[in-house]
Amino acid sequence: MMHPLLTEIGYREPLPSLSTRKIPMRSRTSCRGFVPVWLASEQWWRRIVFESQLELMFIQLILSQGNVYDIWEQPPAVRYVKENGKSAQHYFDFLITWMDGSKTAWAVKPFELVQRRDFDQEIALIASQTPKSFADEVRLFTDAGFQRYDAVNAARFQQFSKSPDQAADDAVAEQISGLEGTKTIACIVEQTGMSGRAYRAVVRAIFRGDLRQVKGGLIDYPTLVKRGVAQC
């Protein structure tokens, strides 16, 4: 399997971040860094900068939906008027362009901070003044809106999608085509004889909709799965 950043003429760097606000990479209180993300808008990889673990989980969860065209972290500030009449500006954490061309501006904040600062009211005010030319809608993402295992599953999917393995995907697809009722992932993997390669292919199949978990939780070898809608 070829490294995702290798081309026929050699290694090609990911494109640079488009963040309009410089983010210091060193911090004693938060997790900061960047992750290379393949974007349909570029047909290549781009560095996406994040300022916290919550932002990294947001990136992984949003990408796992499969309908993201572009991600712009820290896009240009939106100007608005506060309740006291003073002018201000707000940098959204992410501006997501979907495959249908619509755009969503996201504020990513810990739920504790939202409650302590009444940030939901502040973002509602900002949303009411955000021009449609910037975003079609404004959303707030917090750590109260998802389960941690969903973030782990999404992170695994992103990692396993970086190196396509058609042989493993085909082997798992063959098992899915004859699947009746439910089976554990371990059983499917064993029947392919491809060990970890098949496990990674099963994770990809779940996110494609070819397989479905019987109930929510970490996608692991004991997980029960059944045929997804795409296979019906």
DOLO-877895 format. One record per residue: x, y, z of N, C-alpha, C, O in turn; residue in three letters. Coordinates in Angstrom, 1 decimal, padded with zeros to 4 digits. Example, Ala and Ser with C-alpha at 12.3 -4.5 7.8 and 13.67 -1.06 7.14 Angstrom:
# residues 2
      n_X      n_Y      n_Z     ca_X     ca_Y     ca_Z      c_X      c_Y      c_Z      o_X      o_Y      o_Z   res
    013.2   -005.7    007.8    012.3   -004.5    007.8    013.2   -003.3    007.8    014.2   -003.3    008.5   ALA
    012.8   -002.2    007.1    013.7   -001.1    007.1    012.9    000.0    007.9    013.4    001.1    008.0   SER
# end
This chain:
# residues 232
      n_X      n_Y      n_Z     ca_X     ca_Y     ca_Z      c_X      c_Y      c_Z      o_X      o_Y      o_Z   res
    000.8   -001.2    000.0    000.0    000.0    000.0    000.9    001.3    000.0    001.8    001.4    000.8   MET
    000.6    002.2   -000.9    001.4    003.4   -001.1    001.1    004.4    000.0   -000.1    004.5    000.4   MET
    002.1    005.1    000.6    001.8    006.1    001.5    001.0    007.2    000.9    001.1    007.5   -000.3   HIS
    000.0    007.7    001.6   -001.0    008.6    001.0   -000.4    009.9    000.5   -001.0    010.6   -000.3   PRO
    000.8    010.3    000.9    001.5    011.5    000.4    002.5    011.2   -000.7    003.3    012.1   -001.1   LEU
    002.6    010.0   -001.1    003.5    009.6   -002.2    002.7    009.7   -003.5    001.6    009.2   -003.6   LEU
    003.4    010.2   -004.5    002.8    010.3   -005.9    003.7    009.5   -006.8    004.8    008.9   -006.3   THR
    003.4    009.4   -008.1    004.3    008.7   -009.0    005.6    009.4   -009.2    006.6    008.7   -009.6   GLU
    005.7    010.6   -008.8    007.0    011.3   -009.0    007.7    011.6   -007.6    008.7    012.2   -007.5   ILE
    007.1    011.0   -006.5    007.8    011.1   -005.2    006.8    011.7   -004.2    005.6    011.8   -004.4   GLY
    007.4    012.1   -003.0    006.7    012.7   -001.9    006.2    014.1   -002.2    006.9    014.9   -002.8   TYR
    004.9    014.3   -001.9    004.4    015.7   -002.1    003.8    016.2   -000.7    003.0    015.5   -000.1   ARG
    004.2    017.3   -000.3    003.8    017.9    001.0    002.3    018.2    001.0    001.7    018.5   -000.1   GLU
    001.7    018.1    002.1    000.3    018.6    002.2    000.3    020.1    002.0    001.3    020.8    002.2   PRO
   -000.8    020.6    001.5   -000.9    022.1    001.3   -001.0    022.8    002.7   -001.4    022.2    003.7   LEU
   -000.5    024.0    002.7   -000.5    024.7    004.0   -001.9    025.1    004.5   -002.8    025.2    003.8   PRO
   -002.0    025.3    005.8   -003.2    025.7    006.4   -003.6    027.1    005.9   -002.8    027.9    005.5   SER
   -005.0    027.3    005.8   -005.5    028.5    005.4   -006.0    029.4    006.5   -006.6    030.5    006.3   LEU
   -005.7    029.0    007.8   -006.1    029.8    008.9   -005.7    031.3    008.8   -004.6    031.6    008.5   SER
   -006.7    032.2    009.1   -006.4    033.6    009.0   -005.9    034.2    010.3   -005.6    035.3    010.4   THR
   -005.9    033.3    011.3   -005.4    033.8    012.7   -004.3    032.8    013.1   -004.5    031.6    013.1   ARG
   -003.1    033.4    013.3   -002.0    032.6    013.7   -002.2    031.9    015.0   -002.5    032.6    016.0   LYS
   -002.0    030.6    015.1   -002.3    029.9    016.3   -000.9    029.4    016.8   -000.2    028.6    016.2   ILE
   -000.5    029.9    018.0    000.7    029.4    018.6    000.7    027.9    018.9   -000.3    027.4    019.4   PRO
    001.7    027.2    018.5    001.7    025.7    018.6    002.0    025.3    020.0    001.7    024.1    020.4   MET
    002.7    026.1    020.8    003.1    025.8    022.2    002.0    026.3    023.1    001.6    027.5    023.1   ARG
    001.6    025.4    024.0    000.6    025.8    025.0    000.8    024.8    026.2    000.9    023.6    026.0   SER
    000.7    025.4    027.4    000.8    024.5    028.6   -000.6    024.0    029.1   -000.7    023.1    029.9   ARG
   -001.6    024.5    028.5   -003.0    024.2    028.9   -003.8    023.5    027.9   -004.9    023.0    028.2   THR
   -003.4    023.4    026.6   -004.3    022.8    025.6   -003.4    022.0    024.6   -002.2    022.2    024.5   SER
   -004.1    021.1    023.9   -003.5    020.3    022.9   -003.6    021.0    021.6   -004.7    021.3    021.1   CYS
   -002.4    021.3    021.0   -002.4    022.0    019.7   -001.6    021.3    018.7   -000.6    020.6    019.0   ARG
   -001.9    021.5    017.4   -001.2    020.8    016.4   -001.9    021.0    015.0   -002.8    021.8    014.9   GLY
   -001.6    020.1    014.1   -002.3    020.0    012.8   -002.4    018.6    012.4   -001.6    017.7    012.8   PHE
   -003.4    018.4    011.5   -003.6    017.1    011.0   -003.8    017.2    009.5   -004.5    018.1    009.0   VAL
   -003.1    016.3    008.7   -003.3    016.4    007.2   -004.7    015.8    006.9   -005.0    014.6    007.3   PRO
   -005.4    016.5    006.1   -006.8    016.0    005.7   -006.9    016.1    004.2   -006.6    017.1    003.6   VAL
   -007.4    015.0    003.6   -007.7    015.0    002.2   -009.0    015.7    001.9   -010.1    015.3    002.5   TRP
   -009.0    016.7    001.0   -010.2    017.5    000.8   -010.6    017.4   -000.7   -009.8    017.5   -001.6   LEU
   -011.9    017.2   -000.9   -012.4    017.2   -002.3   -012.1    018.5   -003.0   -012.0    018.5   -004.2   ALA
   -012.1    019.6   -002.3   -011.9    020.9   -002.9   -010.5    021.1   -003.5   -010.3    021.8   -004.4   SER
   -009.6    020.4   -002.9   -008.2    020.5   -003.4   -007.8    019.2   -004.2   -006.8    019.3   -004.9   GLU
   -008.5    018.1   -004.0   -008.1    016.9   -004.5   -006.7    016.5   -004.0   -005.9    015.9   -004.7   GLN
   -006.4    016.9   -002.8   -005.2    016.6   -002.2   -005.3    016.9   -000.7   -006.4    017.3   -000.2   TRP
   -004.2    016.7    000.0   -004.2    016.9    001.5   -003.8    018.3    001.9   -003.0    019.0    001.2   TRP
   -004.5    018.8    003.0   -004.1    020.1    003.5   -004.0    020.0    005.0   -004.6    019.2    005.7   ARG
   -003.0    020.8    005.5   -002.9    020.8    007.0   -004.0    021.6    007.6   -004.3    022.7    007.2   ARG
   -004.7    021.0    008.5   -005.8    021.6    009.3   -005.3    021.8    010.7   -005.0    020.8    011.4   ILE
   -005.2    023.0    011.2   -004.7    023.3    012.5   -005.8    023.2    013.5   -007.0    023.6    013.2   VAL
   -005.5    022.7    014.7   -006.5    022.7    015.8   -005.8    023.2    017.0   -004.6    023.1    017.2   PHE
   -006.7    023.8    017.9   -006.2    024.4    019.2   -006.5    023.6    020.4   -006.2    024.0    021.5   GLU
   -007.2    022.5    020.3   -007.6    021.7    021.4   -007.9    020.3    021.0   -008.1    020.0    019.8   SER
   -008.0    019.4    021.9   -008.4    018.0    021.6   -009.8    018.0    021.1   -010.1    017.2    020.3   GLN
   -010.6    018.8    021.7   -012.0    018.9    021.2   -012.1    019.3    019.8   -012.9    018.7    019.0   LEU
   -011.3    020.2    019.3   -011.3    020.6    017.9   -010.8    019.5    017.0   -011.3    019.3    016.0   GLU
   -009.8    018.7    017.5   -009.3    017.6    016.7   -010.5    016.5    016.6   -010.7    016.0    015.5   LEU
   -011.2    016.3    017.7   -012.3    015.3    017.6   -013.4    015.8    016.7   -014.0    015.0    016.0   MET
   -013.6    017.2    016.7   -014.6    017.7    015.8   -014.2    017.4    014.3   -015.0    017.0    013.5   PHE
   -013.0    017.7    014.0   -012.5    017.4    012.6   -012.7    016.0    012.2   -013.2    015.7    011.1   ILE
   -012.4    015.1    013.1   -012.5    013.6    012.8   -014.0    013.2    012.7   -014.3    012.5    011.8   GLN
   -014.8    013.7    013.6   -016.2    013.4    013.5   -016.9    014.0    012.3   -017.7    013.3    011.6   LEU
   -016.6    015.2    011.9   -017.2    015.9    010.8   -016.8    015.2    009.5   -017.6    015.0    008.6   ILE
   -015.5    014.8    009.4   -015.0    014.1    008.2   -015.7    012.8    008.0   -015.8    012.3    006.9   LEU
   -016.0    012.1    009.1   -016.5    010.8    009.1   -017.9    010.7    008.4   -018.4    009.7    008.1   SER
   -018.6    011.9    008.3   -019.9    012.0    007.7   -019.8    011.7    006.2   -020.8    011.3    005.6   GLN
   -018.7    011.9    005.6   -018.5    011.6    004.2   -019.0    012.6    003.2   -019.0    012.3    002.0   GLY
   -019.5    013.8    003.6   -020.1    014.7    002.7   -019.4    016.1    002.8   -020.0    017.1    002.5   ASN
   -018.1    016.1    003.3   -017.4    017.4    003.5   -016.6    017.7    002.2   -015.9    016.9    001.7   VAL
   -016.8    018.9    001.7   -016.1    019.3    000.5   -014.8    020.1    000.9   -013.8    020.0    000.3   TYR
   -015.0    020.9    001.9   -013.8    021.7    002.3   -013.9    022.1    003.8   -015.0    022.2    004.3   ASP
   -012.8    022.2    004.4   -012.7    022.7    005.8   -011.8    023.9    005.9   -010.7    023.8    005.4   ILE
   -012.3    025.0    006.5   -011.4    026.2    006.6   -011.4    026.5    008.1   -012.4    026.9    008.7   TRP
   -010.3    026.3    008.8   -010.2    026.6    010.2   -009.8    028.0    010.4   -009.0    028.6    009.6   GLU
   -010.4    028.6    011.4   -010.2    030.1    011.7   -010.3    030.9    010.4   -009.4    031.6    010.0   GLN
   -011.5    030.9    009.8   -011.7    031.7    008.6   -011.8    033.2    009.0   -011.7    033.5    010.2   PRO
   -011.9    034.1    008.1   -011.9    035.6    008.4   -013.0    035.9    009.5   -014.1    035.2    009.5   PRO
   -012.7    036.8    010.3   -013.7    037.2    011.4   -015.0    037.8    010.8   -015.0    038.4    009.8   ALA
   -016.0    037.5    011.6   -017.3    038.0    011.3   -017.6    039.2    012.3   -017.4    039.1    013.5   VAL
   -018.0    040.3    011.7   -018.2    041.5    012.6   -019.7    041.5    013.0   -020.6    041.1    012.2   ARG
   -019.9    041.9    014.2   -021.3    042.0    014.7   -021.4    043.1    015.8   -020.4    043.6    016.2   TYR
   -022.6    043.4    016.2   -022.9    044.4    017.2   -023.4    043.7    018.5   -024.4    043.0    018.5   VAL
   -022.7    044.0    019.6   -023.1    043.4    020.9   -024.4    044.0    021.4   -024.8    045.0    020.8   LYS
   -024.9    043.4    022.4   -026.2    043.9    023.0   -026.0    045.3    023.6   -027.0    046.1    023.6   GLU
   -024.8    045.7    023.9   -024.5    047.0    024.5   -024.3    048.1    023.4   -024.0    049.2    023.6   ASN
   -024.4    047.6    022.1   -024.2    048.5    021.0   -022.8    048.7    020.5   -022.6    049.3    019.5   GLY
   -021.9    048.0    021.1   -020.5    048.1    020.7   -020.2    047.1    019.6   -020.7    046.0    019.6   LYS
   -019.3    047.5    018.6   -018.9    046.6    017.5   -017.9    045.6    018.0   -017.1    045.9    018.9   SER
   -017.9    044.4    017.5   -017.0    043.3    017.9   -016.8    042.4    016.7   -017.5    042.6    015.6   ALA
   -015.9    041.5    016.8   -015.7    040.5    015.8   -015.5    039.1    016.4   -015.0    039.0    017.5   GLN
   -015.8    038.1    015.6   -015.8    036.7    016.1   -015.1    035.9    015.0   -015.5    035.9    013.9   HIS
   -014.1    035.1    015.5   -013.5    034.1    014.6   -014.2    032.7    014.8   -014.1    032.2    015.9   TYR
   -014.9    032.2    013.9   -015.4    030.9    014.0   -014.3    029.9    013.9   -013.3    030.2    013.3   PHE
   -014.5    028.8    014.6   -013.4    027.8    014.7   -013.2    027.1    013.3   -012.1    026.8    012.9   ASP
   -014.4    026.8    012.7   -014.4    026.1    011.4   -015.5    026.6    010.5   -016.6    026.9    010.9   PHE
   -015.2    026.7    009.2   -016.2    026.9    008.2   -016.2    025.7    007.3   -015.2    025.4    006.6   LEU
   -017.3    024.9    007.3   -017.4    023.7    006.6   -018.2    023.9    005.3   -019.3    024.4    005.4   ILE
   -017.7    023.6    004.2   -018.4    023.6    002.9   -018.8    022.1    002.6   -017.9    021.3    002.5   THR
   -020.1    021.9    002.4   -020.6    020.6    002.2   -020.6    020.3    000.7   -020.4    021.2   -000.2   TRP
   -020.8    019.0    000.3   -020.7    018.6   -001.1   -021.8    019.3   -001.9   -021.7    019.5   -003.1   MET
   -022.9    019.7   -001.3   -024.0    020.4   -002.0   -023.8    021.9   -002.2   -024.6    022.6   -002.7   ASP
   -022.6    022.4   -001.6   -022.3    023.8   -001.8   -022.7    024.7   -000.6   -022.2    025.8   -000.5   GLY
   -023.5    024.2    000.3   -023.9    025.0    001.4   -022.7    025.0    002.4   -021.8    024.2    002.4   SER
   -022.8    026.0    003.3   -021.7    026.2    004.3   -022.3    026.4    005.7   -023.3    027.0    005.9   LYS
   -021.5    025.8    006.6   -021.9    025.9    008.0   -020.7    026.4    008.8   -019.6    025.9    008.7   THR
   -020.9    027.5    009.6   -019.9    028.0    010.5   -020.0    027.4    011.8   -021.1    027.4    012.4   ALA
   -018.9    026.9    012.4   -019.0    026.2    013.6   -018.2    026.9    014.7   -017.0    027.3    014.5   TRP
   -018.8    027.0    015.9   -018.0    027.4    017.1   -017.9    026.1    017.9   -018.8    025.4    018.2   ALA
   -016.6    025.8    018.3   -016.3    024.6    019.0   -015.9    025.0    020.4   -014.8    025.6    020.6   VAL
   -016.7    024.6    021.4   -016.4    025.1    022.8   -016.7    024.0    023.8   -017.7    023.2    023.6   LYS
   -015.9    023.9    024.9   -016.3    022.9    026.0   -017.7    023.3    026.6   -018.0    024.5    026.7   PRO
   -018.5    022.3    026.9   -019.8    022.6    027.4   -019.8    023.4    028.7   -020.6    024.2    028.9   PHE
   -018.8    023.1    029.5   -018.6    023.9    030.8   -018.4    025.3    030.5   -019.0    026.2    031.2   GLU
   -017.6    025.7    029.5   -017.4    027.1    029.2   -018.7    027.7    028.6   -019.0    028.9    028.9   LEU
   -019.4    027.0    027.8   -020.7    027.5    027.3   -021.6    027.8    028.4   -022.3    028.9    028.3   VAL
   -021.7    027.0    029.4   -022.6    027.2    030.5   -022.2    028.4    031.4   -022.9    029.3    031.8   GLN
   -020.9    028.4    031.6   -020.3    029.5    032.5   -020.4    030.8    031.9   -020.6    031.8    032.6   ARG
   -020.2    030.9    030.6   -020.2    032.3    029.9   -021.4    032.6    029.2   -021.5    033.6    028.5   ARG
   -022.5    031.7    029.3   -023.7    031.9    028.5   -023.3    032.0    027.0   -023.9    032.9    026.3   ASP
   -022.4    031.2    026.5   -021.9    031.4    025.2   -022.9    031.0    024.1   -022.9    031.5    023.0   PHE
   -023.9    030.2    024.5   -025.0    029.8    023.6   -025.8    031.1    023.2   -026.2    031.2    022.0   ASP
   -025.9    032.0    024.1   -026.7    033.2    023.8   -025.8    034.2    023.0   -026.3    034.8    022.1   GLN
   -024.5    034.2    023.3   -023.6    035.0    022.5   -023.5    034.5    021.0   -023.6    035.3    020.1   GLU
   -023.4    033.2    020.8   -023.3    032.7    019.5   -024.6    032.8    018.7   -024.6    033.0    017.5   ILE
   -025.7    032.8    019.4   -027.0    033.1    018.8   -027.1    034.5    018.3   -027.6    034.8    017.2   ALA
   -026.6    035.5    019.0   -026.5    036.9    018.6   -025.6    037.0    017.4   -026.0    037.7    016.4   LEU
   -024.5    036.3    017.4   -023.5    036.4    016.3   -024.2    035.8    015.1   -024.1    036.3    013.9   ILE
   -024.9    034.7    015.3   -025.5    034.0    014.1   -026.5    034.9    013.5   -026.7    034.8    012.2   ALA
   -027.3    035.6    014.3   -028.3    036.5    013.7   -027.7    037.6    012.8   -028.5    038.2    012.0   SER
   -026.4    037.9    013.0   -025.8    038.9    012.2   -024.7    038.4    011.2   -024.0    039.2    010.5   GLN
   -024.6    037.1    011.1   -023.7    036.5    010.2   -024.3    036.5    008.8   -025.3    036.0    008.5   THR
   -023.6    037.2    007.8   -024.1    037.2    006.4   -024.2    035.9    005.8   -023.4    035.0    006.0   PRO
   -025.3    035.7    005.0   -025.4    034.4    004.3   -024.3    034.2    003.3   -024.1    033.1    002.9   LYS
   -023.7    035.3    002.8   -022.5    035.1    001.9   -021.4    034.4    002.6   -020.5    033.9    001.9   SER
   -021.3    034.4    004.0   -020.3    033.8    004.7   -020.7    032.3    005.0   -019.9    031.4    004.8   PHE
   -021.9    032.2    005.6   -022.4    030.8    005.9   -023.9    030.8    005.9   -024.6    031.7    006.2   ALA
   -024.4    029.6    005.5   -025.8    029.4    005.4   -026.4    029.2    006.8   -027.6    029.5    007.1   ASP
   -025.6    028.6    007.7   -026.1    028.4    009.1   -024.9    028.5    010.0   -023.7    028.3    009.6   GLU
   -025.2    028.7    011.3   -024.2    028.7    012.4   -024.5    027.6    013.4   -025.7    027.5    013.8   VAL
   -023.5    026.8    013.8   -023.8    025.7    014.7   -022.8    025.8    015.9   -021.7    026.3    015.7   ARG
   -023.2    025.3    017.0   -022.3    025.2    018.2   -022.1    023.7    018.5   -023.0    022.9    018.6   LEU
   -020.8    023.4    018.6   -020.4    022.0    018.9   -019.7    022.0    020.3   -018.8    022.7    020.5   PHE
   -020.2    021.1    021.1   -019.6    020.9    022.5   -019.3    019.4    022.8   -019.8    018.6    022.0   THR
   -018.6    019.2    023.8   -018.3    017.8    024.2   -019.5    017.1    024.8   -019.4    015.9    025.1   ASP
   -020.6    017.8    025.0   -021.8    017.2    025.5   -022.6    016.6    024.4   -023.6    016.0    024.6   ALA
   -022.2    016.9    023.1   -023.1    016.5    022.0   -022.7    015.2    021.4   -023.2    014.8    020.3   GLY
   -021.7    014.4    021.9   -021.3    013.2    021.3   -020.7    012.3    022.4   -020.3    012.7    023.5   PHE
   -020.6    011.0    022.1   -020.0    010.0    023.0   -018.5    009.9    022.6   -018.1    010.0    021.4   GLN
   -017.6    009.7    023.6   -016.2    009.6    023.3   -015.9    008.4    022.4   -015.0    008.6    021.6   ARG
   -016.6    007.3    022.5   -016.3    006.2    021.6   -016.6    006.6    020.1   -016.0    006.0    019.2   TYR
   -017.6    007.5    019.9   -017.8    008.0    018.5   -016.6    008.7    018.0   -016.3    008.5    016.8   ASP
   -015.9    009.5    018.8   -014.7    010.2    018.4   -013.6    009.2    018.1   -012.8    009.4    017.2   ALA
   -013.5    008.2    018.9   -012.4    007.2    018.7   -012.7    006.4    017.4   -011.8    006.2    016.6   VAL
   -014.0    006.1    017.2   -014.3    005.4    016.0   -014.0    006.2    014.7   -013.5    005.7    013.7   ASN
   -014.3    007.5    014.8   -014.1    008.4    013.7   -012.6    008.6    013.5   -012.1    008.6    012.3   ALA
   -011.8    008.6    014.5   -010.4    008.8    014.4   -009.8    007.5    013.7   -008.9    007.6    012.9   ALA
   -010.3    006.3    014.1   -009.8    005.1    013.5   -010.2    005.1    012.0   -009.4    004.7    011.2   ARG
   -011.4    005.5    011.7   -011.8    005.5    010.3   -010.9    006.4    009.5   -010.5    006.1    008.4   PHE
   -010.6    007.6    010.0   -009.7    008.6    009.3   -008.4    007.9    009.0   -007.8    008.1    008.0   GLN
   -007.8    007.3    010.1   -006.5    006.7    010.0   -006.5    005.5    008.9   -005.6    005.4    008.1   GLN
   -007.6    004.7    009.0   -007.6    003.5    008.1   -008.0    003.9    006.7   -007.7    003.1    005.8   PHE
   -008.5    005.1    006.5   -008.8    005.5    005.1   -007.6    006.2    004.4   -007.7    006.4    003.2   SER
   -006.6    006.4    005.1   -005.4    007.0    004.5   -004.7    006.1    003.5   -004.0    006.6    002.6   LYS
   -004.8    004.8    003.8   -004.1    003.8    002.9   -005.1    002.8    002.4   -005.4    001.8    003.1   SER
   -005.6    003.1    001.2   -006.6    002.2    000.6   -006.1    000.7    000.5   -004.9    000.6    000.2   PRO
   -007.0   -000.2    000.7   -006.6   -001.6    000.6   -007.7   -002.4   -000.1   -008.6   -003.0    000.5   ASP
   -007.7   -002.3   -001.4   -008.8   -002.9   -002.2   -009.0   -004.4   -002.0   -010.2   -004.9   -001.9   GLN
   -007.9   -005.1   -001.8   -008.0   -006.6   -001.6   -008.8   -006.9   -000.3   -009.6   -007.7   -000.3   ALA
   -008.5   -006.1    000.8   -009.2   -006.3    002.0   -010.6   -005.9    001.9   -011.5   -006.5    002.5   ALA
   -010.9   -004.8    001.3   -012.2   -004.3    001.1   -013.1   -005.3    000.3   -014.2   -005.5    000.7   ASP
   -012.5   -005.9   -000.7   -013.2   -006.9   -001.5   -013.5   -008.1   -000.7   -014.6   -008.7   -000.8   ASP
   -012.5   -008.6    000.2   -012.7   -009.7    001.0   -013.8   -009.5    002.0   -014.6   -010.4    002.2   ALA
   -013.9   -008.3    002.6   -014.9   -008.0    003.6   -016.3   -007.9    002.8   -017.3   -008.3    003.4   VAL
   -016.3   -007.3    001.7   -017.5   -007.1    000.9   -018.1   -008.5    000.6   -019.3   -008.7    000.6   ALA
   -017.3   -009.5    000.3   -017.7   -010.8    000.0   -018.4   -011.4    001.2   -019.4   -012.1    001.1   GLU
   -017.8   -011.2    002.4   -018.5   -011.7    003.6   -019.8   -011.0    003.9   -020.7   -011.6    004.4   GLN
   -019.9   -009.7    003.6   -021.1   -008.9    003.8   -022.2   -009.4    002.9   -023.4   -009.5    003.4   ILE
   -021.9   -009.8    001.7   -022.9   -010.2    000.7   -023.6   -011.5    001.2   -024.8   -011.7    000.8   SER
   -022.9   -012.3    002.0   -023.6   -013.5    002.4   -024.0   -013.5    003.9   -024.4   -014.5    004.5   GLY
   -024.0   -012.3    004.5   -024.3   -012.1    005.9   -025.8   -012.1    006.1   -026.5   -011.4    005.5   LEU
   -026.2   -013.0    007.0   -027.6   -013.1    007.4   -027.6   -012.9    008.9   -026.9   -013.6    009.7   GLU
   -028.5   -012.0    009.4   -028.5   -011.8    010.9   -027.3   -011.0    011.3   -026.9   -010.0    010.6   GLY
   -026.7   -011.3    012.4   -025.6   -010.6    013.0   -024.4   -011.5    013.2   -024.5   -012.7    013.3   THR
   -023.2   -010.8    013.2   -022.0   -011.5    013.4   -021.1   -010.5    014.1   -021.2   -009.3    014.0   LYS
   -020.1   -011.1    014.8   -019.1   -010.2    015.4   -018.1   -009.8    014.4   -017.9   -010.5    013.4   THR
   -017.4   -008.7    014.6   -016.4   -008.3    013.6   -015.3   -009.3    013.6   -014.7   -009.6    012.6   ILE
   -015.0   -009.9    014.8   -014.0   -011.0    014.9   -014.2   -012.1    014.0   -013.3   -012.7    013.3   ALA
   -015.5   -012.5    013.9   -015.9   -013.6    013.0   -015.7   -013.3    011.5   -015.2   -014.1    010.8   CYS
   -016.1   -012.1    011.2   -015.9   -011.6    009.8   -014.4   -011.6    009.4   -014.0   -012.1    008.4   ILE
   -013.6   -011.0    010.3   -012.2   -010.9    010.1   -011.5   -012.3    010.0   -010.7   -012.6    009.1   VAL
   -011.9   -013.2    010.8   -011.4   -014.6    010.8   -011.7   -015.3    009.5   -010.9   -016.0    008.9   GLU
   -012.9   -015.1    009.0   -013.4   -015.8    007.7   -012.6   -015.2    006.5   -012.5   -015.9    005.5   GLN
   -012.1   -014.0    006.6   -011.4   -013.5    005.5   -009.9   -014.0    005.5   -009.3   -014.0    004.4   THR
   -009.4   -014.3    006.7   -008.0   -014.7    006.8   -007.0   -013.6    006.6   -005.9   -013.8    006.3   GLY
   -007.5   -012.4    006.7   -006.6   -011.2    006.5   -006.3   -010.4    007.7   -005.8   -009.3    007.6   MET
   -006.7   -010.9    008.9   -006.3   -010.3    010.2   -006.6   -008.8    010.3   -007.7   -008.4    010.0   SER
   -005.6   -008.0    010.7   -005.8   -006.6    010.9   -006.3   -005.8    009.6   -007.0   -004.8    009.7   GLY
   -005.8   -006.3    008.5   -006.3   -005.6    007.2   -007.8   -005.7    007.1   -008.4   -004.8    006.7   ARG
   -008.3   -006.9    007.5   -009.8   -007.1    007.4   -010.5   -006.2    008.4   -011.6   -005.7    008.1   ALA
   -009.9   -006.1    009.6   -010.6   -005.3    010.6   -010.7   -003.8    010.1   -011.7   -003.2    010.3   TYR
   -009.6   -003.3    009.5   -009.6   -001.9    009.0   -010.6   -001.8    007.9   -011.3   -000.8    007.8   ARG
   -010.7   -002.8    007.1   -011.8   -002.8    006.0   -013.2   -002.8    006.6   -014.1   -002.2    006.0   ALA
   -013.4   -003.5    007.7   -014.7   -003.6    008.3   -015.1   -002.2    008.8   -016.2   -001.7    008.7   VAL
   -014.1   -001.5    009.5   -014.4   -000.1    010.0   -014.8    000.8    008.8   -015.7    001.5    008.9   VAL
   -014.0    000.7    007.7   -014.4    001.5    006.5   -015.8    001.1    006.0   -016.5    002.0    005.6   ARG
   -016.1   -000.2    006.0   -017.4   -000.6    005.6   -018.6   -000.1    006.4   -019.6    000.3    005.9   ALA
   -018.3    000.0    007.7   -019.3    000.6    008.6   -019.6    002.0    008.3   -020.7    002.5    008.3   ILE
   -018.5    002.8    008.1   -018.7    004.2    007.8   -019.2    004.5    006.4   -019.8    005.5    006.2   PHE
   -019.1    003.5    005.5   -019.7    003.6    004.2   -021.2    003.3    004.3   -021.9    003.6    003.4   ARG
   -021.6    002.6    005.3   -023.0    002.2    005.4   -023.2    000.7    004.9   -024.4    000.3    005.0   GLY
   -022.2    000.0    004.5   -022.3   -001.4    004.1   -022.6   -002.3    005.2   -023.3   -003.3    005.1   ASP
   -022.1   -001.9    006.4   -022.4   -002.6    007.7   -022.9   -001.7    008.7   -022.7   -000.5    008.6   LEU
   -023.6   -002.2    009.7   -024.2   -001.4    010.8   -023.9   -002.1    012.1   -024.0   -003.3    012.2   ARG
   -023.5   -001.2    013.1   -023.4   -001.8    014.4   -024.8   -002.1    015.0   -025.7   -001.3    014.7   GLN
   -024.9   -003.2    015.7   -026.2   -003.5    016.3   -026.6   -002.5    017.4   -027.7   -002.1    017.5   VAL
   -025.6   -002.0    018.1   -025.8   -000.9    019.1   -024.5   -000.1    019.1   -023.4   -000.5    018.8   LYS
   -024.7    001.1    019.6   -023.6    002.0    019.7   -022.5    001.6    020.6   -022.7    000.7    021.5   GLY
   -021.3    002.1    020.3   -020.1    001.7    021.2   -018.8    001.7    020.3   -018.9    002.0    019.1   GLY
   -017.8    001.3    021.0   -016.5    001.3    020.3   -016.5    000.2    019.2   -016.9   -001.0    019.5   LEU
   -016.0    000.5    018.0   -016.0   -000.5    017.0   -014.7   -001.4    017.2   -013.6   -001.0    017.0   ILE
   -015.0   -002.6    017.7   -013.9   -003.5    018.0   -014.2   -004.9    017.7   -015.3   -005.2    017.1   ASP
   -013.3   -005.8    017.9   -013.6   -007.2    017.5   -014.8   -007.9    018.0   -015.5   -008.6    017.3   TYR
   -015.2   -007.6    019.3   -016.5   -008.2    019.8   -017.7   -007.5    019.3   -018.8   -008.0    019.6   PRO
   -017.6   -006.4    018.6   -018.8   -005.7    018.1   -019.7   -006.5    017.2   -019.2   -007.1    016.2   THR
   -021.0   -006.5    017.5   -021.9   -007.2    016.6   -022.3   -006.2    015.5   -022.6   -005.1    015.7   LEU
   -022.3   -006.8    014.3   -022.7   -005.9    013.1   -023.7   -006.7    012.2   -023.9   -007.9    012.3   VAL
   -024.4   -006.0    011.4   -025.4   -006.6    010.4   -025.2   -005.8    009.1   -024.6   -004.8    009.1   LYS
   -025.9   -006.3    008.1   -025.8   -005.7    006.8   -026.4   -004.3    006.9   -027.5   -004.1    007.6   ARG
   -025.8   -003.3    006.2   -026.3   -002.0    006.2   -027.3   -001.7    005.1   -027.6   -002.6    004.3   GLY
   -027.8   -000.5    005.1   -028.8   -000.2    004.0   -028.3   -000.3    002.7   -029.0   -000.7    001.7   VAL
   -027.0    000.0    002.5   -026.4    000.0    001.2   -026.3   -001.5    000.6   -026.2   -001.6   -000.6   ALA
   -026.5   -002.5    001.5   -026.4   -003.9    001.1   -027.7   -004.5    000.9   -027.8   -005.6    000.5   GLN
   -028.8   -003.8    001.3   -030.2   -004.4    001.2   -030.7   -004.3   -000.2   -031.9   -004.8   -000.4   CYS
# end
